[in-house]
Amino acid sequence: MIWVVTVVVFIMLAAALAVLFLPNMIAAVVASAVVSLCLTVIFAVLKAPDVAMTEAAIGAGLSSLILAIGLKRLGYWKTDSIDKVKAGERHD
């Protein structure tokens, strides 16, 4: 069981570092949701299903939704392909 927690912690650390270094804001929001989902798995392994469900609902679900709505309202909801199309570049 300890190896499951170890793998999840490494995934969580990688996702947390991705939040810091990803240039795409949408990808950073998804990476922060991955951190919350990994914490949910850790809580489930520790036999705390009530805390795991709360973390999944609030941490991954609601927080990601609020961050995504904030990105949309601030004008940071952009992907690379849309930026290339607006710049006049062709994509095949």
VOVEX-990895 format. One record per residue: residue number from 0; residue in one letter; y, z, x of N, C-alpha, C, O in turn. Coordinates in Angstrom, 1 decimal, padded with zeros to 4 digits, always signed. Layout:
<torpas>
TORPA num residu     nv     nw     nu    cav    caw    cau     cv     cw     cu     ov     ow     ou
TORPA NUM      a      Y      Z      X      Y      Z      X      Y      Z      X      Y      Z      X
...
</torpas>
This chain:
<torpas>
TORPA num residu     nv     nw     nu    cav    caw    cau     cv     cw     cu     ov     ow     ou
TORPA   0      m -001.2 +000.0 +000.8 +000.0 +000.0 +000.0 +001.3 +000.0 +000.9 +002.3 -000.5 +000.5
TORPA   1      i +001.1 +000.6 +002.1 +002.3 +000.6 +002.9 +002.7 -000.8 +003.4 +003.9 -001.0 +003.7
TORPA   2      w +001.7 -001.7 +003.5 +002.1 -003.0 +004.0 +002.9 -003.8 +002.9 +003.7 -004.6 +003.2
TORPA   3      v +002.6 -003.5 +001.6 +003.4 -004.1 +000.6 +004.9 -003.7 +000.7 +005.8 -004.5 +000.6
TORPA   4      v +005.1 -002.4 +000.9 +006.4 -001.8 +001.0 +007.1 -002.4 +002.2 +008.3 -002.7 +002.2
TORPA   5      t +006.4 -002.6 +003.3 +006.9 -003.1 +004.5 +007.4 -004.6 +004.3 +008.5 -004.9 +004.8
TORPA   6      v +006.6 -005.4 +003.7 +006.9 -006.8 +003.4 +008.1 -006.8 +002.5 +009.0 -007.6 +002.8
TORPA   7      v +008.1 -006.0 +001.5 +009.3 -006.0 +000.6 +010.6 -005.6 +001.2 +011.6 -006.1 +001.0
TORPA   8      v +010.5 -004.6 +002.1 +011.7 -004.2 +002.8 +012.2 -005.3 +003.7 +013.4 -005.4 +003.8
TORPA   9      f +011.3 -006.0 +004.4 +011.8 -007.1 +005.3 +012.4 -008.2 +004.4 +013.4 -008.8 +004.8
TORPA  10      i +011.8 -008.5 +003.3 +012.4 -009.5 +002.4 +013.8 -009.0 +001.9 +014.8 -009.8 +001.8
TORPA  11      m +013.9 -007.7 +001.6 +015.2 -007.2 +001.1 +016.2 -007.2 +002.3 +017.4 -007.5 +002.0
TORPA  12      l +015.9 -006.9 +003.5 +016.8 -007.0 +004.6 +017.2 -008.4 +004.8 +018.4 -008.7 +005.1
TORPA  13      a +016.3 -009.4 +004.8 +016.7 -010.8 +004.9 +017.6 -011.2 +003.8 +018.6 -012.0 +004.1
TORPA  14      a +017.4 -010.8 +002.6 +018.3 -011.2 +001.5 +019.7 -010.6 +001.7 +020.7 -011.2 +001.4
TORPA  15      a +019.7 -009.3 +002.1 +021.0 -008.6 +002.3 +021.8 -009.3 +003.4 +023.0 -009.5 +003.3
TORPA  16      l +021.1 -009.7 +004.5 +021.8 -010.5 +005.5 +022.3 -011.9 +005.0 +023.3 -012.4 +005.4
TORPA  17      a +021.5 -012.5 +004.2 +021.9 -013.7 +003.6 +023.1 -013.6 +002.7 +023.9 -014.5 +002.7
TORPA  18      v +023.2 -012.5 +002.0 +024.5 -012.3 +001.2 +025.7 -012.3 +002.1 +026.7 -012.9 +001.7
TORPA  19      l +025.6 -011.7 +003.3 +026.7 -011.7 +004.2 +027.1 -013.0 +004.8 +028.2 -013.3 +005.1
TORPA  20      f +026.1 -013.9 +005.1 +026.3 -015.0 +005.9 +026.2 -016.4 +005.2 +026.5 -017.4 +005.8
TORPA  21      l +025.8 -016.4 +003.9 +025.8 -017.6 +003.2 +027.2 -018.1 +002.8 +028.0 -017.4 +002.3
TORPA  22      p +027.4 -019.4 +003.1 +028.8 -019.9 +002.8 +028.9 -020.2 +001.3 +030.0 -020.3 +000.8
TORPA  23      n +027.8 -020.4 +000.6 +027.8 -020.8 -000.8 +027.8 -019.5 -001.6 +026.9 -018.7 -001.5
TORPA  24      m +028.8 -019.3 -002.5 +028.9 -018.0 -003.2 +027.8 -017.9 -004.3 +027.3 -016.8 -004.5
TORPA  25      i +027.3 -019.0 -004.8 +026.3 -018.9 -005.8 +025.0 -018.4 -005.2 +024.2 -017.6 -005.7
TORPA  26      a +024.7 -018.9 -004.0 +023.5 -018.5 -003.3 +023.6 -017.0 -002.9 +022.6 -016.3 -002.8
TORPA  27      a +024.8 -016.6 -002.6 +025.0 -015.1 -002.2 +024.7 -014.3 -003.5 +024.1 -013.2 -003.3
TORPA  28      v +025.1 -014.7 -004.6 +024.8 -014.0 -005.9 +023.3 -013.9 -006.1 +022.7 -012.9 -006.4
TORPA  29      v +022.6 -015.0 -005.9 +021.1 -015.0 -006.0 +020.5 -014.1 -005.0 +019.5 -013.4 -005.3
TORPA  30      a +021.0 -014.1 -003.8 +020.4 -013.3 -002.7 +020.6 -011.8 -003.1 +019.8 -011.0 -002.8
TORPA  31      s +021.8 -011.5 -003.7 +022.0 -010.1 -004.1 +021.0 -009.7 -005.2 +020.6 -008.5 -005.3
TORPA  32      a +020.7 -010.6 -006.1 +019.7 -010.4 -007.1 +018.3 -010.1 -006.5 +017.5 -009.3 -007.0
TORPA  33      v +018.0 -010.9 -005.4 +016.7 -010.7 -004.7 +016.6 -009.3 -004.1 +015.6 -008.7 -004.2
TORPA  34      v +017.8 -008.8 -003.6 +017.8 -007.4 -003.1 +017.4 -006.4 -004.2 +016.7 -005.5 -004.0
TORPA  35      s +018.0 -006.6 -005.4 +017.8 -005.7 -006.5 +016.3 -005.8 -007.0 +015.7 -004.8 -007.3
TORPA  36      l +015.8 -007.0 -007.0 +014.4 -007.2 -007.4 +013.4 -006.6 -006.4 +012.4 -006.0 -006.8
TORPA  37      c +013.7 -006.7 -005.1 +012.9 -006.0 -004.1 +012.9 -004.5 -004.3 +011.9 -003.8 -004.1
TORPA  38      l +014.1 -004.0 -004.6 +014.2 -002.5 -004.8 +013.4 -002.1 -006.1 +012.8 -001.0 -006.1
TORPA  39      t +013.4 -003.0 -007.1 +012.6 -002.8 -008.3 +011.1 -002.7 -007.9 +010.4 -001.8 -008.4
TORPA  40      v +010.6 -003.6 -007.0 +009.2 -003.5 -006.6 +008.9 -002.2 -005.9 +007.9 -001.6 -006.0
TORPA  41      i +009.9 -001.8 -005.0 +009.6 -000.5 -004.3 +009.6 +000.7 -005.3 +008.7 +001.5 -005.1
TORPA  42      f +010.4 +000.7 -006.3 +010.4 +001.8 -007.3 +009.0 +001.7 -008.0 +008.5 +002.8 -008.4
TORPA  43      a +008.6 +000.5 -008.3 +007.3 +000.4 -009.0 +006.1 +000.9 -008.2 +005.2 +001.5 -008.7
TORPA  44      v +006.2 +000.6 -006.9 +005.1 +001.1 -006.0 +005.2 +002.6 -005.9 +004.1 +003.2 -005.7
TORPA  45      l +006.3 +003.1 -005.9 +006.5 +004.6 -005.8 +006.2 +005.3 -007.2 +006.4 +006.5 -007.3
TORPA  46      k +005.7 +004.5 -008.1 +005.3 +005.1 -009.4 +006.5 +005.7 -010.2 +006.4 +006.8 -010.8
TORPA  47      a +007.6 +004.9 -010.2 +008.8 +005.3 -011.0 +009.1 +004.1 -011.9 +010.1 +003.4 -011.6
TORPA  48      p +008.3 +003.9 -012.9 +008.5 +002.7 -013.7 +009.8 +002.7 -014.5 +010.4 +001.6 -014.8
TORPA  49      d +010.3 +003.9 -014.9 +011.6 +003.9 -015.6 +012.7 +003.5 -014.8 +013.6 +002.8 -015.2
TORPA  50      v +012.7 +004.0 -013.5 +013.8 +003.6 -012.6 +013.7 +002.1 -012.2 +014.7 +001.4 -012.1
TORPA  51      a +012.4 +001.6 -012.1 +012.2 +000.2 -011.8 +012.8 -000.7 -012.9 +013.4 -001.7 -012.6
TORPA  52      m +012.5 -000.3 -014.1 +013.0 -001.1 -015.3 +014.5 -001.1 -015.3 +015.1 -002.1 -015.6
TORPA  53      t +015.1 +000.1 -015.1 +016.5 +000.2 -015.1 +017.2 -000.7 -014.0 +018.2 -001.3 -014.2
TORPA  54      e +016.6 -000.6 -012.8 +017.1 -001.4 -011.7 +017.0 -002.9 -011.9 +017.9 -003.7 -011.6
TORPA  55      a +015.9 -003.3 -012.6 +015.7 -004.7 -012.9 +016.7 -005.2 -013.9 +017.3 -006.3 -013.8
TORPA  56      a +016.9 -004.4 -014.9 +017.8 -004.8 -016.0 +019.3 -004.7 -015.5 +020.1 -005.7 -015.7
TORPA  57      i +019.7 -003.6 -014.9 +021.1 -003.5 -014.5 +021.4 -004.1 -013.1 +022.3 -004.9 -013.0
TORPA  58      g +020.6 -003.8 -012.2 +020.8 -004.3 -010.8 +020.7 -005.8 -010.7 +021.5 -006.5 -010.1
TORPA  59      a +019.6 -006.3 -011.1 +019.3 -007.8 -011.0 +019.9 -008.6 -012.1 +020.5 -009.6 -011.9
TORPA  60      g +019.8 -008.1 -013.3 +020.2 -008.9 -014.5 +021.7 -008.8 -014.7 +022.4 -009.8 -014.6
TORPA  61      l +022.2 -007.6 -015.1 +023.6 -007.5 -015.5 +024.6 -007.7 -014.3 +025.6 -008.4 -014.5
TORPA  62      s +024.3 -007.1 -013.2 +025.2 -007.3 -012.0 +025.3 -008.7 -011.6 +026.4 -009.2 -011.2
TORPA  63      s +024.2 -009.5 -011.6 +024.2 -010.9 -011.2 +025.0 -011.7 -012.2 +025.7 -012.6 -011.9
TORPA  64      l +024.8 -011.3 -013.5 +025.6 -012.0 -014.5 +027.1 -011.8 -014.4 +027.9 -012.7 -014.5
TORPA  65      i +027.5 -010.5 -014.1 +028.9 -010.2 -013.9 +029.5 -010.9 -012.7 +030.6 -011.4 -012.7
TORPA  66      l +028.7 -010.9 -011.6 +029.2 -011.7 -010.4 +029.3 -013.1 -010.7 +030.3 -013.8 -010.2
TORPA  67      a +028.4 -013.7 -011.4 +028.4 -015.2 -011.7 +029.6 -015.5 -012.6 +030.3 -016.5 -012.4
TORPA  68      i +029.9 -014.6 -013.6 +031.0 -014.9 -014.4 +032.3 -014.7 -013.6 +033.3 -015.5 -013.9
TORPA  69      g +032.4 -013.8 -012.7 +033.5 -013.6 -011.9 +033.8 -014.8 -011.0 +034.9 -015.2 -010.8
TORPA  70      l +032.7 -015.4 -010.4 +032.8 -016.6 -009.6 +033.4 -017.7 -010.5 +034.2 -018.5 -010.0
TORPA  71      k +032.9 -017.9 -011.7 +033.3 -019.0 -012.6 +034.8 -018.8 -012.9 +035.5 -019.8 -012.9
TORPA  72      r +035.2 -017.6 -013.2 +036.6 -017.4 -013.6 +037.6 -017.5 -012.5 +038.7 -017.9 -012.7
TORPA  73      l +037.1 -017.2 -011.3 +038.0 -017.3 -010.1 +038.0 -018.7 -009.5 +038.8 -019.0 -008.6
TORPA  74      g +037.1 -019.5 -010.0 +037.1 -020.9 -009.5 +036.2 -021.1 -008.2 +036.3 -022.1 -007.6
TORPA  75      y +035.3 -020.1 -007.9 +034.5 -020.3 -006.8 +033.1 -020.8 -007.1 +032.2 -020.8 -006.3
TORPA  76      w +032.9 -021.2 -008.4 +031.6 -021.7 -008.8 +031.4 -023.2 -008.4 +031.7 -024.1 -009.2
TORPA  77      k +031.1 -023.4 -007.2 +031.0 -024.8 -006.6 +029.7 -024.9 -005.9 +029.2 -024.0 -005.2
TORPA  78      t +029.1 -026.1 -006.0 +028.0 -026.4 -005.2 +028.3 -027.6 -004.3 +029.3 -028.3 -004.5
TORPA  79      d +027.5 -027.8 -003.3 +027.8 -028.8 -002.3 +027.8 -030.2 -002.9 +028.7 -031.0 -002.5
TORPA  80      s +026.9 -030.5 -003.8 +026.8 -031.8 -004.3 +028.0 -032.2 -005.2 +028.4 -033.3 -005.2
TORPA  81      i +028.5 -031.2 -005.9 +029.7 -031.4 -006.8 +030.9 -031.7 -005.9 +031.7 -032.6 -006.2
TORPA  82      d +031.0 -031.0 -004.8 +032.1 -031.2 -003.9 +032.1 -032.5 -003.2 +033.1 -033.2 -003.0
TORPA  83      k +030.9 -033.0 -002.9 +030.8 -034.4 -002.3 +031.1 -035.4 -003.3 +031.7 -036.4 -003.0
TORPA  84      v +030.7 -035.2 -004.6 +031.1 -036.2 -005.6 +032.6 -036.3 -005.8 +033.1 -037.4 -006.0
TORPA  85      k +033.2 -035.1 -005.9 +034.7 -035.1 -006.0 +035.4 -035.7 -004.8 +036.5 -036.3 -005.0
TORPA  86      a +034.8 -035.6 -003.7 +035.4 -036.2 -002.5 +035.2 -037.7 -002.4 +035.8 -038.3 -001.5
TORPA  87      g +034.4 -038.2 -003.3 +034.2 -039.7 -003.3 +033.0 -040.1 -002.5 +032.8 -041.3 -002.3
TORPA  88      e +032.2 -039.2 -002.0 +031.0 -039.6 -001.2 +029.9 -040.0 -002.1 +029.8 -039.4 -003.2
TORPA  89      r +029.0 -040.9 -001.7 +027.9 -041.3 -002.5 +026.7 -040.4 -002.2 +026.5 -040.1 -001.0
TORPA  90      h +025.9 -040.1 -003.1 +024.7 -039.4 -002.9 +023.6 -040.2 -003.6 +023.7 -040.7 -004.7
TORPA  91      d +022.5 -040.4 -002.8 +021.4 -041.2 -003.3 +020.2 -040.4 -003.6 +019.1 -040.9 -004.1
</torpas>
